[in-house]
Structures are given as C-alpha cells and as structure tokens.
Amino acid sequence: MTIALWCVFAAGLLPYLATTTAKAGLKNYDNNEPRAGIDQKLQGYRGRAYAAQLNGFEAFPFFAAAVIIAHMLRGPQHLVDILALVFIASRIVYLLFYLAAKGTFRSLVWTVGFAAVIAIFIVAAQ
C-alpha cells in the first residue's frame, strides 16, 4: 500500500480524534442519544473539537477521491504521496489551531490542505 493510501486511512480516523476530545469527560452526556443537542452542550475547546470533527468528515471524501483517482490514473506516486502527507499534516495542525481558538491560523492551514487536494488532482491529470 502506498503512503497516499495510508494517508486516506489516517484522514478517515482524524475526525474521531476530534470527537473523542469533544466528548471525553463530558457531564450530562447520554450515550443512548449521543447526538441530541450535542452542539448546544459543548462549549469552549469541546465545541471547537466537535466543529473540527464535522469539518474532518466534510474534507475526507474530496481527499479520498483525489488519492484514489490519482492511483487509477497512475499519477506520479512520489508527488501524490508528498501531497497526501501535506494534507494529513495540515489536518493535524488544523485541529490544534481549532482547539486553541486560533481562527486565522486555522483558516490558513485549512487552505493549505485544500490546495494539496487540488494539487493531487492536477498532478494525476498530467
């Protein structure tokens, strides 16, 4: 398996790191209805972790599609691997900036990750 495909695996797991951060030690959490009002119950870093989780699930399909398409088209593997690692690194830093309430930096890092996905499509098409 290529580095880029391992990155797809990692990208699929990253949102669960955020949700674990959001819900760990939360009082009044009802596992029978885990989504009932969770966005109103979570405040501070927990609320931001929950938002990061949602964004992680939103970003995942585009990234996974890019990597899979690059493999199907036999794009330059070394570039796809590097760009996939850039995406994973940006998602980790994104989560950290989200937890720290650093919105401007978070947005900049999100842009880096998004650009990496676009670049995967571009290098695959060449």
PyRosetta script that sets phi, psi and omega in degrees:
from pyrosetta import init, pose_from_sequence

init()
pose = pose_from_sequence("MTIALWCVFAAGLLPYLATTTAKAGLKNYDNNEPRAGIDQKLQGYRGRAYAAQLNGFEAFPFFAAAVIIAHMLRGPQHLVDILALVFIASRIVYLLFYLAAKGTFRSLVWTVGFAAVIAIFIVAAQ")
pose.set_psi(1, 140.8)
pose.set_omega(1, -177.3)
pose.set_phi(2, -79.4)
pose.set_psi(2, 164.6)
pose.set_omega(2, 176.2)
pose.set_phi(3, -59.6)
pose.set_psi(3, -41.6)
pose.set_omega(3, -178.6)
pose.set_phi(4, -61.6)
pose.set_psi(4, -39.5)
pose.set_omega(4, 178.6)
pose.set_phi(5, -69.4)
pose.set_psi(5, -35.2)
pose.set_omega(5, 173.6)
pose.set_phi(6, -64.3)
pose.set_psi(6, -33.7)
pose.set_omega(6, 177.0)
pose.set_phi(7, -66.0)
pose.set_psi(7, -34.0)
pose.set_omega(7, 174.9)
pose.set_phi(8, -61.8)
pose.set_psi(8, -43.9)
pose.set_omega(8, 177.1)
pose.set_phi(9, -58.6)
pose.set_psi(9, -47.4)
pose.set_omega(9, 179.8)
pose.set_phi(10, -63.0)
pose.set_psi(10, -41.8)
pose.set_omega(10, -180.0)
pose.set_phi(11, -63.9)
pose.set_psi(11, -31.9)
pose.set_omega(11, 177.0)
pose.set_phi(12, -70.4)
pose.set_psi(12, -27.3)
pose.set_omega(12, -179.6)
pose.set_phi(13, -88.4)
pose.set_psi(13, -26.8)
pose.set_omega(13, -175.0)
pose.set_phi(14, -55.7)
pose.set_psi(14, -40.5)
pose.set_omega(14, 178.3)
pose.set_phi(15, -60.4)
pose.set_psi(15, -29.5)
pose.set_omega(15, 179.3)
pose.set_phi(16, -71.8)
pose.set_psi(16, -27.7)
pose.set_omega(16, 172.4)
pose.set_phi(17, -64.0)
pose.set_psi(17, -41.8)
pose.set_omega(17, 179.1)
pose.set_phi(18, -66.2)
pose.set_psi(18, -42.8)
pose.set_omega(18, -178.7)
pose.set_phi(19, -69.3)
pose.set_psi(19, -33.3)
pose.set_omega(19, 175.2)
pose.set_phi(20, -63.7)
pose.set_psi(20, -41.0)
pose.set_omega(20, 176.7)
pose.set_phi(21, -62.7)
pose.set_psi(21, -40.1)
pose.set_omega(21, -178.1)
pose.set_phi(22, -66.7)
pose.set_psi(22, -39.6)
pose.set_omega(22, -169.9)
pose.set_phi(23, -101.1)
pose.set_psi(23, -14.3)
pose.set_omega(23, -176.9)
pose.set_phi(24, -61.9)
pose.set_psi(24, 124.6)
pose.set_omega(24, 177.3)
pose.set_phi(25, 73.8)
pose.set_psi(25, 10.8)
pose.set_omega(25, -178.5)
pose.set_phi(26, -72.0)
pose.set_psi(26, 128.6)
pose.set_omega(26, 175.6)
pose.set_phi(27, -81.8)
pose.set_psi(27, 154.1)
pose.set_omega(27, 179.3)
pose.set_phi(28, 64.7)
pose.set_psi(28, 22.4)
pose.set_omega(28, 176.6)
pose.set_phi(29, -85.5)
pose.set_psi(29, 125.2)
pose.set_omega(29, -178.7)
pose.set_phi(30, -108.5)
pose.set_psi(30, 106.4)
pose.set_omega(30, -178.0)
pose.set_phi(31, -69.1)
pose.set_psi(31, -15.3)
pose.set_omega(31, 175.0)
pose.set_phi(32, -73.0)
pose.set_psi(32, -28.1)
pose.set_omega(32, 176.4)
pose.set_phi(33, -135.6)
pose.set_psi(33, 72.0)
pose.set_omega(33, -171.2)
pose.set_phi(34, -66.6)
pose.set_psi(34, -19.5)
pose.set_omega(34, -178.1)
pose.set_phi(35, -102.2)
pose.set_psi(35, -5.2)
pose.set_omega(35, -177.3)
pose.set_phi(36, -66.4)
pose.set_psi(36, 105.6)
pose.set_omega(36, 175.6)
pose.set_phi(37, 66.0)
pose.set_psi(37, 18.4)
pose.set_omega(37, -176.0)
pose.set_phi(38, -60.6)
pose.set_psi(38, -34.7)
pose.set_omega(38, -179.6)
pose.set_phi(39, -69.0)
pose.set_psi(39, -24.3)
pose.set_omega(39, 175.6)
pose.set_phi(40, -85.8)
pose.set_psi(40, -27.2)
pose.set_omega(40, -177.8)
pose.set_phi(41, -77.2)
pose.set_psi(41, -29.5)
pose.set_omega(41, -174.4)
pose.set_phi(42, -89.3)
pose.set_psi(42, 127.7)
pose.set_omega(42, 179.3)
pose.set_phi(43, -131.6)
pose.set_psi(43, 163.9)
pose.set_omega(43, 178.1)
pose.set_phi(44, 63.0)
pose.set_psi(44, -140.1)
pose.set_omega(44, -176.6)
pose.set_phi(45, -63.5)
pose.set_psi(45, -29.1)
pose.set_omega(45, 178.1)
pose.set_phi(46, -65.9)
pose.set_psi(46, -42.9)
pose.set_omega(46, 177.0)
pose.set_phi(47, -63.7)
pose.set_psi(47, -39.5)
pose.set_omega(47, 178.1)
pose.set_phi(48, -68.4)
pose.set_psi(48, -36.6)
pose.set_omega(48, 177.0)
pose.set_phi(49, -64.1)
pose.set_psi(49, -39.3)
pose.set_omega(49, 177.7)
pose.set_phi(50, -64.3)
pose.set_psi(50, -42.9)
pose.set_omega(50, 177.7)
pose.set_phi(51, -63.9)
pose.set_psi(51, -38.8)
pose.set_omega(51, 177.2)
pose.set_phi(52, -64.6)
pose.set_psi(52, -37.2)
pose.set_omega(52, 176.4)
pose.set_phi(53, -59.9)
pose.set_psi(53, -49.0)
pose.set_omega(53, -179.8)
pose.set_phi(54, -59.8)
pose.set_psi(54, -42.8)
pose.set_omega(54, 179.3)
pose.set_phi(55, -65.8)
pose.set_psi(55, -35.6)
pose.set_omega(55, 177.5)
pose.set_phi(56, -62.5)
pose.set_psi(56, -41.7)
pose.set_omega(56, 177.1)
pose.set_phi(57, -68.0)
pose.set_psi(57, -31.2)
pose.set_omega(57, 177.8)
pose.set_phi(58, -71.6)
pose.set_psi(58, -37.9)
pose.set_omega(58, -177.3)
pose.set_phi(59, -77.0)
pose.set_psi(59, -26.7)
pose.set_omega(59, -173.2)
pose.set_phi(60, -58.1)
pose.set_psi(60, -49.4)
pose.set_omega(60, -175.3)
pose.set_phi(61, -60.1)
pose.set_psi(61, -40.7)
pose.set_omega(61, -179.5)
pose.set_phi(62, -63.3)
pose.set_psi(62, -44.3)
pose.set_omega(62, 178.8)
pose.set_phi(63, -65.0)
pose.set_psi(63, -48.4)
pose.set_omega(63, -179.0)
pose.set_phi(64, -60.7)
pose.set_psi(64, -42.2)
pose.set_omega(64, 178.2)
pose.set_phi(65, -61.6)
pose.set_psi(65, -42.4)
pose.set_omega(65, -179.9)
pose.set_phi(66, -60.2)
pose.set_psi(66, -46.7)
pose.set_omega(66, -178.8)
pose.set_phi(67, -65.8)
pose.set_psi(67, -44.5)
pose.set_omega(67, -179.1)
pose.set_phi(68, -64.5)
pose.set_psi(68, -43.4)
pose.set_omega(68, 178.1)
pose.set_phi(69, -63.9)
pose.set_psi(69, -40.9)
pose.set_omega(69, 177.4)
pose.set_phi(70, -60.3)
pose.set_psi(70, -38.6)
pose.set_omega(70, 177.2)
pose.set_phi(71, -68.1)
pose.set_psi(71, -42.3)
pose.set_omega(71, 179.9)
pose.set_phi(72, -62.1)
pose.set_psi(72, -39.0)
pose.set_omega(72, -178.9)
pose.set_phi(73, -86.9)
pose.set_psi(73, 0.8)
pose.set_omega(73, -178.8)
pose.set_phi(74, 55.6)
pose.set_psi(74, 50.1)
pose.set_omega(74, 176.7)
pose.set_phi(75, -66.2)
pose.set_psi(75, 165.5)
pose.set_omega(75, -179.3)
pose.set_phi(76, -61.4)
pose.set_psi(76, 106.5)
pose.set_omega(76, -169.9)
pose.set_phi(77, -58.1)
pose.set_psi(77, -40.3)
pose.set_omega(77, -178.1)
pose.set_phi(78, -62.5)
pose.set_psi(78, -38.0)
pose.set_omega(78, 178.0)
pose.set_phi(79, -71.8)
pose.set_psi(79, -40.9)
pose.set_omega(79, 177.6)
pose.set_phi(80, -61.4)
pose.set_psi(80, -42.7)
pose.set_omega(80, 178.4)
pose.set_phi(81, -61.0)
pose.set_psi(81, -46.4)
pose.set_omega(81, -179.5)
pose.set_phi(82, -62.6)
pose.set_psi(82, -45.2)
pose.set_omega(82, -179.7)
pose.set_phi(83, -65.9)
pose.set_psi(83, -36.1)
pose.set_omega(83, 176.6)
pose.set_phi(84, -65.3)
pose.set_psi(84, -40.1)
pose.set_omega(84, 177.0)
pose.set_phi(85, -65.8)
pose.set_psi(85, -37.3)
pose.set_omega(85, 175.7)
pose.set_phi(86, -61.6)
pose.set_psi(86, -43.1)
pose.set_omega(86, 178.7)
pose.set_phi(87, -60.8)
pose.set_psi(87, -47.8)
pose.set_omega(87, -178.8)
pose.set_phi(88, -62.7)
pose.set_psi(88, -45.2)
pose.set_omega(88, 178.7)
pose.set_phi(89, -60.1)
pose.set_psi(89, -42.3)
pose.set_omega(89, -179.7)
pose.set_phi(90, -65.1)
pose.set_psi(90, -36.7)
pose.set_omega(90, 179.4)
pose.set_phi(91, -67.9)
pose.set_psi(91, -36.3)
pose.set_omega(91, 177.6)
pose.set_phi(92, -67.4)
pose.set_psi(92, -47.2)
pose.set_omega(92, 178.9)
pose.set_phi(93, -65.0)
pose.set_psi(93, -37.5)
pose.set_omega(93, 176.5)
pose.set_phi(94, -56.2)
pose.set_psi(94, -48.3)
pose.set_omega(94, 179.0)
pose.set_phi(95, -60.4)
pose.set_psi(95, -44.6)
pose.set_omega(95, -179.6)
pose.set_phi(96, -62.3)
pose.set_psi(96, -43.8)
pose.set_omega(96, 177.5)
pose.set_phi(97, -66.5)
pose.set_psi(97, -34.3)
pose.set_omega(97, 177.7)
pose.set_phi(98, -64.9)
pose.set_psi(98, -46.1)
pose.set_omega(98, 179.8)
pose.set_phi(99, -62.6)
pose.set_psi(99, -34.8)
pose.set_omega(99, -178.0)
pose.set_phi(100, -85.2)
pose.set_psi(100, 2.1)
pose.set_omega(100, 180.0)
pose.set_phi(101, 59.4)
pose.set_psi(101, 43.9)
pose.set_omega(101, 177.6)
pose.set_phi(102, -108.4)
pose.set_psi(102, 75.7)
pose.set_omega(102, -171.3)
pose.set_phi(103, -58.9)
pose.set_psi(103, -43.4)
pose.set_omega(103, -178.6)
pose.set_phi(104, -64.7)
pose.set_psi(104, -46.7)
pose.set_omega(104, 178.9)
pose.set_phi(105, -64.9)
pose.set_psi(105, -38.8)
pose.set_omega(105, 178.3)
pose.set_phi(106, -59.0)
pose.set_psi(106, -45.9)
pose.set_omega(106, -179.5)
pose.set_phi(107, -64.8)
pose.set_psi(107, -39.0)
pose.set_omega(107, 177.8)
pose.set_phi(108, -63.8)
pose.set_psi(108, -43.7)
pose.set_omega(108, 179.9)
pose.set_phi(109, -68.2)
pose.set_psi(109, -36.3)
pose.set_omega(109, 175.0)
pose.set_phi(110, -58.9)
pose.set_psi(110, -41.8)
pose.set_omega(110, 179.7)
pose.set_phi(111, -63.0)
pose.set_psi(111, -38.6)
pose.set_omega(111, 176.4)
pose.set_phi(112, -61.2)
pose.set_psi(112, -46.5)
pose.set_omega(112, 178.9)
pose.set_phi(113, -62.9)
pose.set_psi(113, -42.2)
pose.set_omega(113, 178.8)
pose.set_phi(114, -63.6)
pose.set_psi(114, -42.7)
pose.set_omega(114, 178.5)
pose.set_phi(115, -63.5)
pose.set_psi(115, -35.5)
pose.set_omega(115, 177.7)
pose.set_phi(116, -63.3)
pose.set_psi(116, -40.3)
pose.set_omega(116, 178.4)
pose.set_phi(117, -65.7)
pose.set_psi(117, -44.5)
pose.set_omega(117, 177.5)
pose.set_phi(118, -59.7)
pose.set_psi(118, -42.2)
pose.set_omega(118, -179.8)
pose.set_phi(119, -63.8)
pose.set_psi(119, -35.6)
pose.set_omega(119, 176.5)
pose.set_phi(120, -60.8)
pose.set_psi(120, -45.0)
pose.set_omega(120, 177.2)
pose.set_phi(121, -60.3)
pose.set_psi(121, -42.9)
pose.set_omega(121, -177.3)
pose.set_phi(122, -65.5)
pose.set_psi(122, -47.7)
pose.set_omega(122, -179.4)
pose.set_phi(123, -67.3)
pose.set_psi(123, -29.8)
pose.set_omega(123, 178.0)
pose.set_phi(124, -69.5)
pose.set_psi(124, -31.6)
pose.set_omega(124, -176.7)
pose.set_phi(125, -79.9)
pose.set_psi(125, -12.8)
pose.set_omega(125, -176.6)
pose.set_phi(126, -81.8)
pose.dump_pdb("model.pdb")
